[in-house]
Structure formats: C-alpha cells, structure tokens
C-alpha cells in the first residue's frame, strides 16, 4: 500500500463539500481544493488514501469514487501514485 492521489471536479461548491464529507468517512484525506471560474466543473478536489496499487483493488476504489462524484454533480478525473520497485514491467498496452 502507498499514498494514492485522486482528482475530482464538481459543478457546484455544495457538491464538492458533500463529496468531501463522504470520502473522509471512507478514510480519504482532503489535501486541497481549488476553483477555476468559467469551467464546466470549476470546483476541484484532491484526495488521498493509502491503498494497494493492484488492478482489482484500485479499480474498485476508482469505480466507487466515480459513482460518488456523479451523485454530487462531479466527474472523477483519475489517480496517480509513486512507482515502487526496481523491476521494469512490460505492459501490453504501452
């Protein structure tokens, strides 16, 4: 497990706040928030949590965040984390 950062954007400030409260209850930490006036989804949120970065697990996490974001007029934009290990992995889609 390692820190995984997720990015989510919302159409309204109230949607962002409600989502933030929900994910904090699931163990996520709200790292920062920003606003980009004039954008379709101007209210950004960066959240983090320590999770295993294995496909079955991370797909479950991102699927849940995607669904929660939609319930609050938001869009899930993706995740990132540091690479750990000294082996080079050949991925079939790269």
Phi and psi restraints in degrees (range 20) as a CNS / XPLOR table:
assign (resid 1 and name C) (resid 2 and name N)
       (resid 2 and name CA) (resid 2 and name C) 1.0 -151.4 20.0 2
assign (resid 2 and name N) (resid 2 and name CA)
       (resid 2 and name C) (resid 3 and name N) 1.0 169.3 20.0 2
assign (resid 2 and name C) (resid 3 and name N)
       (resid 3 and name CA) (resid 3 and name C) 1.0 -68.8 20.0 2
assign (resid 3 and name N) (resid 3 and name CA)
       (resid 3 and name C) (resid 4 and name N) 1.0 126.1 20.0 2
assign (resid 3 and name C) (resid 4 and name N)
       (resid 4 and name CA) (resid 4 and name C) 1.0 -114.8 20.0 2
assign (resid 4 and name N) (resid 4 and name CA)
       (resid 4 and name C) (resid 5 and name N) 1.0 131.7 20.0 2
assign (resid 4 and name C) (resid 5 and name N)
       (resid 5 and name CA) (resid 5 and name C) 1.0 -103.6 20.0 2
assign (resid 5 and name N) (resid 5 and name CA)
       (resid 5 and name C) (resid 6 and name N) 1.0 132.7 20.0 2
assign (resid 5 and name C) (resid 6 and name N)
       (resid 6 and name CA) (resid 6 and name C) 1.0 -121.2 20.0 2
assign (resid 6 and name N) (resid 6 and name CA)
       (resid 6 and name C) (resid 7 and name N) 1.0 145.1 20.0 2
assign (resid 6 and name C) (resid 7 and name N)
       (resid 7 and name CA) (resid 7 and name C) 1.0 -119.5 20.0 2
assign (resid 7 and name N) (resid 7 and name CA)
       (resid 7 and name C) (resid 8 and name N) 1.0 129.4 20.0 2
assign (resid 7 and name C) (resid 8 and name N)
       (resid 8 and name CA) (resid 8 and name C) 1.0 -138.1 20.0 2
assign (resid 8 and name N) (resid 8 and name CA)
       (resid 8 and name C) (resid 9 and name N) 1.0 141.6 20.0 2
assign (resid 8 and name C) (resid 9 and name N)
       (resid 9 and name CA) (resid 9 and name C) 1.0 -128.0 20.0 2
assign (resid 9 and name N) (resid 9 and name CA)
       (resid 9 and name C) (resid 10 and name N) 1.0 146.3 20.0 2
assign (resid 9 and name C) (resid 10 and name N)
       (resid 10 and name CA) (resid 10 and name C) 1.0 -129.6 20.0 2
assign (resid 10 and name N) (resid 10 and name CA)
       (resid 10 and name C) (resid 11 and name N) 1.0 152.7 20.0 2
assign (resid 10 and name C) (resid 11 and name N)
       (resid 11 and name CA) (resid 11 and name C) 1.0 -77.6 20.0 2
assign (resid 11 and name N) (resid 11 and name CA)
       (resid 11 and name C) (resid 12 and name N) 1.0 -25.0 20.0 2
assign (resid 11 and name C) (resid 12 and name N)
       (resid 12 and name CA) (resid 12 and name C) 1.0 -134.7 20.0 2
assign (resid 12 and name N) (resid 12 and name CA)
       (resid 12 and name C) (resid 13 and name N) 1.0 154.2 20.0 2
assign (resid 12 and name C) (resid 13 and name N)
       (resid 13 and name CA) (resid 13 and name C) 1.0 -64.5 20.0 2
assign (resid 13 and name N) (resid 13 and name CA)
       (resid 13 and name C) (resid 14 and name N) 1.0 -39.4 20.0 2
assign (resid 13 and name C) (resid 14 and name N)
       (resid 14 and name CA) (resid 14 and name C) 1.0 -65.6 20.0 2
assign (resid 14 and name N) (resid 14 and name CA)
       (resid 14 and name C) (resid 15 and name N) 1.0 -36.3 20.0 2
assign (resid 14 and name C) (resid 15 and name N)
       (resid 15 and name CA) (resid 15 and name C) 1.0 -63.7 20.0 2
assign (resid 15 and name N) (resid 15 and name CA)
       (resid 15 and name C) (resid 16 and name N) 1.0 -43.1 20.0 2
assign (resid 15 and name C) (resid 16 and name N)
       (resid 16 and name CA) (resid 16 and name C) 1.0 -62.8 20.0 2
assign (resid 16 and name N) (resid 16 and name CA)
       (resid 16 and name C) (resid 17 and name N) 1.0 -43.9 20.0 2
assign (resid 16 and name C) (resid 17 and name N)
       (resid 17 and name CA) (resid 17 and name C) 1.0 -64.5 20.0 2
assign (resid 17 and name N) (resid 17 and name CA)
       (resid 17 and name C) (resid 18 and name N) 1.0 -43.2 20.0 2
assign (resid 17 and name C) (resid 18 and name N)
       (resid 18 and name CA) (resid 18 and name C) 1.0 -65.0 20.0 2
assign (resid 18 and name N) (resid 18 and name CA)
       (resid 18 and name C) (resid 19 and name N) 1.0 -42.6 20.0 2
assign (resid 18 and name C) (resid 19 and name N)
       (resid 19 and name CA) (resid 19 and name C) 1.0 -61.9 20.0 2
assign (resid 19 and name N) (resid 19 and name CA)
       (resid 19 and name C) (resid 20 and name N) 1.0 -44.8 20.0 2
assign (resid 19 and name C) (resid 20 and name N)
       (resid 20 and name CA) (resid 20 and name C) 1.0 -57.5 20.0 2
assign (resid 20 and name N) (resid 20 and name CA)
       (resid 20 and name C) (resid 21 and name N) 1.0 -42.6 20.0 2
assign (resid 20 and name C) (resid 21 and name N)
       (resid 21 and name CA) (resid 21 and name C) 1.0 -65.5 20.0 2
assign (resid 21 and name N) (resid 21 and name CA)
       (resid 21 and name C) (resid 22 and name N) 1.0 -40.9 20.0 2
assign (resid 21 and name C) (resid 22 and name N)
       (resid 22 and name CA) (resid 22 and name C) 1.0 -62.5 20.0 2
assign (resid 22 and name N) (resid 22 and name CA)
       (resid 22 and name C) (resid 23 and name N) 1.0 -48.1 20.0 2
assign (resid 22 and name C) (resid 23 and name N)
       (resid 23 and name CA) (resid 23 and name C) 1.0 -73.5 20.0 2
assign (resid 23 and name N) (resid 23 and name CA)
       (resid 23 and name C) (resid 24 and name N) 1.0 -27.3 20.0 2
assign (resid 23 and name C) (resid 24 and name N)
       (resid 24 and name CA) (resid 24 and name C) 1.0 -62.1 20.0 2
assign (resid 24 and name N) (resid 24 and name CA)
       (resid 24 and name C) (resid 25 and name N) 1.0 -36.3 20.0 2
assign (resid 24 and name C) (resid 25 and name N)
       (resid 25 and name CA) (resid 25 and name C) 1.0 -66.2 20.0 2
assign (resid 25 and name N) (resid 25 and name CA)
       (resid 25 and name C) (resid 26 and name N) 1.0 -22.6 20.0 2
assign (resid 25 and name C) (resid 26 and name N)
       (resid 26 and name CA) (resid 26 and name C) 1.0 -92.9 20.0 2
assign (resid 26 and name N) (resid 26 and name CA)
       (resid 26 and name C) (resid 27 and name N) 1.0 8.7 20.0 2
assign (resid 26 and name C) (resid 27 and name N)
       (resid 27 and name CA) (resid 27 and name C) 1.0 94.5 20.0 2
assign (resid 27 and name N) (resid 27 and name CA)
       (resid 27 and name C) (resid 28 and name N) 1.0 5.2 20.0 2
assign (resid 27 and name C) (resid 28 and name N)
       (resid 28 and name CA) (resid 28 and name C) 1.0 -83.4 20.0 2
assign (resid 28 and name N) (resid 28 and name CA)
       (resid 28 and name C) (resid 29 and name N) 1.0 150.8 20.0 2
assign (resid 28 and name C) (resid 29 and name N)
       (resid 29 and name CA) (resid 29 and name C) 1.0 -109.1 20.0 2
assign (resid 29 and name N) (resid 29 and name CA)
       (resid 29 and name C) (resid 30 and name N) 1.0 132.7 20.0 2
assign (resid 29 and name C) (resid 30 and name N)
       (resid 30 and name CA) (resid 30 and name C) 1.0 -82.4 20.0 2
assign (resid 30 and name N) (resid 30 and name CA)
       (resid 30 and name C) (resid 31 and name N) 1.0 114.9 20.0 2
assign (resid 30 and name C) (resid 31 and name N)
       (resid 31 and name CA) (resid 31 and name C) 1.0 -87.2 20.0 2
assign (resid 31 and name N) (resid 31 and name CA)
       (resid 31 and name C) (resid 32 and name N) 1.0 -43.8 20.0 2
assign (resid 31 and name C) (resid 32 and name N)
       (resid 32 and name CA) (resid 32 and name C) 1.0 -163.4 20.0 2
assign (resid 32 and name N) (resid 32 and name CA)
       (resid 32 and name C) (resid 33 and name N) 1.0 166.3 20.0 2
assign (resid 32 and name C) (resid 33 and name N)
       (resid 33 and name CA) (resid 33 and name C) 1.0 -135.2 20.0 2
assign (resid 33 and name N) (resid 33 and name CA)
       (resid 33 and name C) (resid 34 and name N) 1.0 147.7 20.0 2
assign (resid 33 and name C) (resid 34 and name N)
       (resid 34 and name CA) (resid 34 and name C) 1.0 -140.9 20.0 2
assign (resid 34 and name N) (resid 34 and name CA)
       (resid 34 and name C) (resid 35 and name N) 1.0 170.3 20.0 2
assign (resid 34 and name C) (resid 35 and name N)
       (resid 35 and name CA) (resid 35 and name C) 1.0 -138.2 20.0 2
assign (resid 35 and name N) (resid 35 and name CA)
       (resid 35 and name C) (resid 36 and name N) 1.0 139.9 20.0 2
assign (resid 35 and name C) (resid 36 and name N)
       (resid 36 and name CA) (resid 36 and name C) 1.0 -129.5 20.0 2
assign (resid 36 and name N) (resid 36 and name CA)
       (resid 36 and name C) (resid 37 and name N) 1.0 83.3 20.0 2
assign (resid 36 and name C) (resid 37 and name N)
       (resid 37 and name CA) (resid 37 and name C) 1.0 -52.2 20.0 2
assign (resid 37 and name N) (resid 37 and name CA)
       (resid 37 and name C) (resid 38 and name N) 1.0 140.8 20.0 2
assign (resid 37 and name C) (resid 38 and name N)
       (resid 38 and name CA) (resid 38 and name C) 1.0 95.0 20.0 2
assign (resid 38 and name N) (resid 38 and name CA)
       (resid 38 and name C) (resid 39 and name N) 1.0 -14.6 20.0 2
assign (resid 38 and name C) (resid 39 and name N)
       (resid 39 and name CA) (resid 39 and name C) 1.0 -83.9 20.0 2
assign (resid 39 and name N) (resid 39 and name CA)
       (resid 39 and name C) (resid 40 and name N) 1.0 157.6 20.0 2
assign (resid 39 and name C) (resid 40 and name N)
       (resid 40 and name CA) (resid 40 and name C) 1.0 -64.1 20.0 2
assign (resid 40 and name N) (resid 40 and name CA)
       (resid 40 and name C) (resid 41 and name N) 1.0 -38.2 20.0 2
assign (resid 40 and name C) (resid 41 and name N)
       (resid 41 and name CA) (resid 41 and name C) 1.0 -123.4 20.0 2
assign (resid 41 and name N) (resid 41 and name CA)
       (resid 41 and name C) (resid 42 and name N) 1.0 80.4 20.0 2
assign (resid 41 and name C) (resid 42 and name N)
       (resid 42 and name CA) (resid 42 and name C) 1.0 -79.8 20.0 2
assign (resid 42 and name N) (resid 42 and name CA)
       (resid 42 and name C) (resid 43 and name N) 1.0 -11.9 20.0 2
assign (resid 42 and name C) (resid 43 and name N)
       (resid 43 and name CA) (resid 43 and name C) 1.0 -104.5 20.0 2
assign (resid 43 and name N) (resid 43 and name CA)
       (resid 43 and name C) (resid 44 and name N) 1.0 100.5 20.0 2
assign (resid 43 and name C) (resid 44 and name N)
       (resid 44 and name CA) (resid 44 and name C) 1.0 -89.8 20.0 2
assign (resid 44 and name N) (resid 44 and name CA)
       (resid 44 and name C) (resid 45 and name N) 1.0 155.0 20.0 2
assign (resid 44 and name C) (resid 45 and name N)
       (resid 45 and name CA) (resid 45 and name C) 1.0 -145.3 20.0 2
assign (resid 45 and name N) (resid 45 and name CA)
       (resid 45 and name C) (resid 46 and name N) 1.0 133.3 20.0 2
assign (resid 45 and name C) (resid 46 and name N)
       (resid 46 and name CA) (resid 46 and name C) 1.0 -115.1 20.0 2
assign (resid 46 and name N) (resid 46 and name CA)
       (resid 46 and name C) (resid 47 and name N) 1.0 122.0 20.0 2
assign (resid 46 and name C) (resid 47 and name N)
       (resid 47 and name CA) (resid 47 and name C) 1.0 -122.6 20.0 2
assign (resid 47 and name N) (resid 47 and name CA)
       (resid 47 and name C) (resid 48 and name N) 1.0 153.5 20.0 2
assign (resid 47 and name C) (resid 48 and name N)
       (resid 48 and name CA) (resid 48 and name C) 1.0 -135.3 20.0 2
assign (resid 48 and name N) (resid 48 and name CA)
       (resid 48 and name C) (resid 49 and name N) 1.0 154.8 20.0 2
assign (resid 48 and name C) (resid 49 and name N)
       (resid 49 and name CA) (resid 49 and name C) 1.0 -162.0 20.0 2
assign (resid 49 and name N) (resid 49 and name CA)
       (resid 49 and name C) (resid 50 and name N) 1.0 149.7 20.0 2
assign (resid 49 and name C) (resid 50 and name N)
       (resid 50 and name CA) (resid 50 and name C) 1.0 -81.8 20.0 2
assign (resid 50 and name N) (resid 50 and name CA)
       (resid 50 and name C) (resid 51 and name N) 1.0 121.1 20.0 2
assign (resid 50 and name C) (resid 51 and name N)
       (resid 51 and name CA) (resid 51 and name C) 1.0 -142.9 20.0 2
assign (resid 51 and name N) (resid 51 and name CA)
       (resid 51 and name C) (resid 52 and name N) 1.0 153.6 20.0 2
assign (resid 51 and name C) (resid 52 and name N)
       (resid 52 and name CA) (resid 52 and name C) 1.0 -68.0 20.0 2
assign (resid 52 and name N) (resid 52 and name CA)
       (resid 52 and name C) (resid 53 and name N) 1.0 137.8 20.0 2
assign (resid 52 and name C) (resid 53 and name N)
       (resid 53 and name CA) (resid 53 and name C) 1.0 -102.1 20.0 2
assign (resid 53 and name N) (resid 53 and name CA)
       (resid 53 and name C) (resid 54 and name N) 1.0 72.2 20.0 2
assign (resid 53 and name C) (resid 54 and name N)
       (resid 54 and name CA) (resid 54 and name C) 1.0 -122.4 20.0 2
assign (resid 54 and name N) (resid 54 and name CA)
       (resid 54 and name C) (resid 55 and name N) 1.0 144.7 20.0 2
assign (resid 54 and name C) (resid 55 and name N)
       (resid 55 and name CA) (resid 55 and name C) 1.0 -53.4 20.0 2
assign (resid 55 and name N) (resid 55 and name CA)
       (resid 55 and name C) (resid 56 and name N) 1.0 -49.1 20.0 2
assign (resid 55 and name C) (resid 56 and name N)
       (resid 56 and name CA) (resid 56 and name C) 1.0 -59.2 20.0 2
assign (resid 56 and name N) (resid 56 and name CA)
       (resid 56 and name C) (resid 57 and name N) 1.0 -40.8 20.0 2
assign (resid 56 and name C) (resid 57 and name N)
       (resid 57 and name CA) (resid 57 and name C) 1.0 -72.5 20.0 2
assign (resid 57 and name N) (resid 57 and name CA)
       (resid 57 and name C) (resid 58 and name N) 1.0 -51.4 20.0 2
assign (resid 57 and name C) (resid 58 and name N)
       (resid 58 and name CA) (resid 58 and name C) 1.0 -66.5 20.0 2
assign (resid 58 and name N) (resid 58 and name CA)
       (resid 58 and name C) (resid 59 and name N) 1.0 -30.9 20.0 2
assign (resid 58 and name C) (resid 59 and name N)
       (resid 59 and name CA) (resid 59 and name C) 1.0 -66.6 20.0 2
assign (resid 59 and name N) (resid 59 and name CA)
       (resid 59 and name C) (resid 60 and name N) 1.0 -35.9 20.0 2
assign (resid 59 and name C) (resid 60 and name N)
       (resid 60 and name CA) (resid 60 and name C) 1.0 -65.7 20.0 2
assign (resid 60 and name N) (resid 60 and name CA)
       (resid 60 and name C) (resid 61 and name N) 1.0 -41.8 20.0 2
assign (resid 60 and name C) (resid 61 and name N)
       (resid 61 and name CA) (resid 61 and name C) 1.0 -63.8 20.0 2
assign (resid 61 and name N) (resid 61 and name CA)
       (resid 61 and name C) (resid 62 and name N) 1.0 -50.2 20.0 2
assign (resid 61 and name C) (resid 62 and name N)
       (resid 62 and name CA) (resid 62 and name C) 1.0 -67.8 20.0 2
assign (resid 62 and name N) (resid 62 and name CA)
       (resid 62 and name C) (resid 63 and name N) 1.0 -34.5 20.0 2
assign (resid 62 and name C) (resid 63 and name N)
       (resid 63 and name CA) (resid 63 and name C) 1.0 -62.6 20.0 2
assign (resid 63 and name N) (resid 63 and name CA)
       (resid 63 and name C) (resid 64 and name N) 1.0 -41.8 20.0 2
assign (resid 63 and name C) (resid 64 and name N)
       (resid 64 and name CA) (resid 64 and name C) 1.0 -65.8 20.0 2
assign (resid 64 and name N) (resid 64 and name CA)
       (resid 64 and name C) (resid 65 and name N) 1.0 -44.3 20.0 2
assign (resid 64 and name C) (resid 65 and name N)
       (resid 65 and name CA) (resid 65 and name C) 1.0 -63.5 20.0 2
assign (resid 65 and name N) (resid 65 and name CA)
       (resid 65 and name C) (resid 66 and name N) 1.0 -39.6 20.0 2
assign (resid 65 and name C) (resid 66 and name N)
       (resid 66 and name CA) (resid 66 and name C) 1.0 -59.0 20.0 2
assign (resid 66 and name N) (resid 66 and name CA)
       (resid 66 and name C) (resid 67 and name N) 1.0 -47.6 20.0 2
assign (resid 66 and name C) (resid 67 and name N)
       (resid 67 and name CA) (resid 67 and name C) 1.0 -65.7 20.0 2
assign (resid 67 and name N) (resid 67 and name CA)
       (resid 67 and name C) (resid 68 and name N) 1.0 -42.6 20.0 2
assign (resid 67 and name C) (resid 68 and name N)
       (resid 68 and name CA) (resid 68 and name C) 1.0 -63.9 20.0 2
assign (resid 68 and name N) (resid 68 and name CA)
       (resid 68 and name C) (resid 69 and name N) 1.0 -39.7 20.0 2
assign (resid 68 and name C) (resid 69 and name N)
       (resid 69 and name CA) (resid 69 and name C) 1.0 -61.6 20.0 2
assign (resid 69 and name N) (resid 69 and name CA)
       (resid 69 and name C) (resid 70 and name N) 1.0 -44.3 20.0 2
assign (resid 69 and name C) (resid 70 and name N)
       (resid 70 and name CA) (resid 70 and name C) 1.0 -59.4 20.0 2
assign (resid 70 and name N) (resid 70 and name CA)
       (resid 70 and name C) (resid 71 and name N) 1.0 -37.3 20.0 2
assign (resid 70 and name C) (resid 71 and name N)
       (resid 71 and name CA) (resid 71 and name C) 1.0 -65.5 20.0 2
assign (resid 71 and name N) (resid 71 and name CA)
       (resid 71 and name C) (resid 72 and name N) 1.0 -17.5 20.0 2
assign (resid 71 and name C) (resid 72 and name N)
       (resid 72 and name CA) (resid 72 and name C) 1.0 -118.1 20.0 2
assign (resid 72 and name N) (resid 72 and name CA)
       (resid 72 and name C) (resid 73 and name N) 1.0 30.5 20.0 2
assign (resid 72 and name C) (resid 73 and name N)
       (resid 73 and name CA) (resid 73 and name C) 1.0 56.9 20.0 2
assign (resid 73 and name N) (resid 73 and name CA)
       (resid 73 and name C) (resid 74 and name N) 1.0 44.1 20.0 2
assign (resid 73 and name C) (resid 74 and name N)
       (resid 74 and name CA) (resid 74 and name C) 1.0 -126.9 20.0 2
assign (resid 74 and name N) (resid 74 and name CA)
       (resid 74 and name C) (resid 75 and name N) 1.0 172.0 20.0 2
assign (resid 74 and name C) (resid 75 and name N)
       (resid 75 and name CA) (resid 75 and name C) 1.0 -131.2 20.0 2
assign (resid 75 and name N) (resid 75 and name CA)
       (resid 75 and name C) (resid 76 and name N) 1.0 133.7 20.0 2
assign (resid 75 and name C) (resid 76 and name N)
       (resid 76 and name CA) (resid 76 and name C) 1.0 -84.0 20.0 2
assign (resid 76 and name N) (resid 76 and name CA)
       (resid 76 and name C) (resid 77 and name N) 1.0 128.3 20.0 2
assign (resid 76 and name C) (resid 77 and name N)
       (resid 77 and name CA) (resid 77 and name C) 1.0 -106.4 20.0 2
assign (resid 77 and name N) (resid 77 and name CA)
       (resid 77 and name C) (resid 78 and name N) 1.0 -9.5 20.0 2
assign (resid 77 and name C) (resid 78 and name N)
       (resid 78 and name CA) (resid 78 and name C) 1.0 131.9 20.0 2
assign (resid 78 and name N) (resid 78 and name CA)
       (resid 78 and name C) (resid 79 and name N) 1.0 -177.5 20.0 2
assign (resid 78 and name C) (resid 79 and name N)
       (resid 79 and name CA) (resid 79 and name C) 1.0 -140.6 20.0 2
assign (resid 79 and name N) (resid 79 and name CA)
       (resid 79 and name C) (resid 80 and name N) 1.0 165.6 20.0 2
assign (resid 79 and name C) (resid 80 and name N)
       (resid 80 and name CA) (resid 80 and name C) 1.0 -154.3 20.0 2
assign (resid 80 and name N) (resid 80 and name CA)
       (resid 80 and name C) (resid 81 and name N) 1.0 159.6 20.0 2
assign (resid 80 and name C) (resid 81 and name N)
       (resid 81 and name CA) (resid 81 and name C) 1.0 -160.0 20.0 2
assign (resid 81 and name N) (resid 81 and name CA)
       (resid 81 and name C) (resid 82 and name N) 1.0 169.4 20.0 2
assign (resid 81 and name C) (resid 82 and name N)
       (resid 82 and name CA) (resid 82 and name C) 1.0 -78.2 20.0 2
assign (resid 82 and name N) (resid 82 and name CA)
       (resid 82 and name C) (resid 83 and name N) 1.0 151.3 20.0 2
assign (resid 82 and name C) (resid 83 and name N)
       (resid 83 and name CA) (resid 83 and name C) 1.0 -86.7 20.0 2
assign (resid 83 and name N) (resid 83 and name CA)
       (resid 83 and name C) (resid 84 and name N) 1.0 131.6 20.0 2
assign (resid 83 and name C) (resid 84 and name N)
       (resid 84 and name CA) (resid 84 and name C) 1.0 -119.9 20.0 2
assign (resid 84 and name N) (resid 84 and name CA)
       (resid 84 and name C) (resid 85 and name N) 1.0 134.1 20.0 2
assign (resid 84 and name C) (resid 85 and name N)
       (resid 85 and name CA) (resid 85 and name C) 1.0 123.3 20.0 2
assign (resid 85 and name N) (resid 85 and name CA)
       (resid 85 and name C) (resid 86 and name N) 1.0 165.6 20.0 2
assign (resid 85 and name C) (resid 86 and name N)
       (resid 86 and name CA) (resid 86 and name C) 1.0 -116.1 20.0 2
assign (resid 86 and name N) (resid 86 and name CA)
       (resid 86 and name C) (resid 87 and name N) 1.0 8.5 20.0 2
assign (resid 86 and name C) (resid 87 and name N)
       (resid 87 and name CA) (resid 87 and name C) 1.0 -98.5 20.0 2
assign (resid 87 and name N) (resid 87 and name CA)
       (resid 87 and name C) (resid 88 and name N) 1.0 139.2 20.0 2
assign (resid 87 and name C) (resid 88 and name N)
       (resid 88 and name CA) (resid 88 and name C) 1.0 -88.1 20.0 2
assign (resid 88 and name N) (resid 88 and name CA)
       (resid 88 and name C) (resid 89 and name N) 1.0 127.9 20.0 2
assign (resid 88 and name C) (resid 89 and name N)
       (resid 89 and name CA) (resid 89 and name C) 1.0 -106.5 20.0 2
assign (resid 89 and name N) (resid 89 and name CA)
       (resid 89 and name C) (resid 90 and name N) 1.0 129.6 20.0 2
assign (resid 89 and name C) (resid 90 and name N)
       (resid 90 and name CA) (resid 90 and name C) 1.0 -87.3 20.0 2
assign (resid 90 and name N) (resid 90 and name CA)
       (resid 90 and name C) (resid 91 and name N) 1.0 113.6 20.0 2
assign (resid 90 and name C) (resid 91 and name N)
       (resid 91 and name CA) (resid 91 and name C) 1.0 -95.7 20.0 2
assign (resid 91 and name N) (resid 91 and name CA)
       (resid 91 and name C) (resid 92 and name N) 1.0 135.4 20.0 2
assign (resid 91 and name C) (resid 92 and name N)
       (resid 92 and name CA) (resid 92 and name C) 1.0 -64.8 20.0 2
assign (resid 92 and name N) (resid 92 and name CA)
       (resid 92 and name C) (resid 93 and name N) 1.0 -22.7 20.0 2
assign (resid 92 and name C) (resid 93 and name N)
       (resid 93 and name CA) (resid 93 and name C) 1.0 -96.3 20.0 2
assign (resid 93 and name N) (resid 93 and name CA)
       (resid 93 and name C) (resid 94 and name N) 1.0 1.8 20.0 2
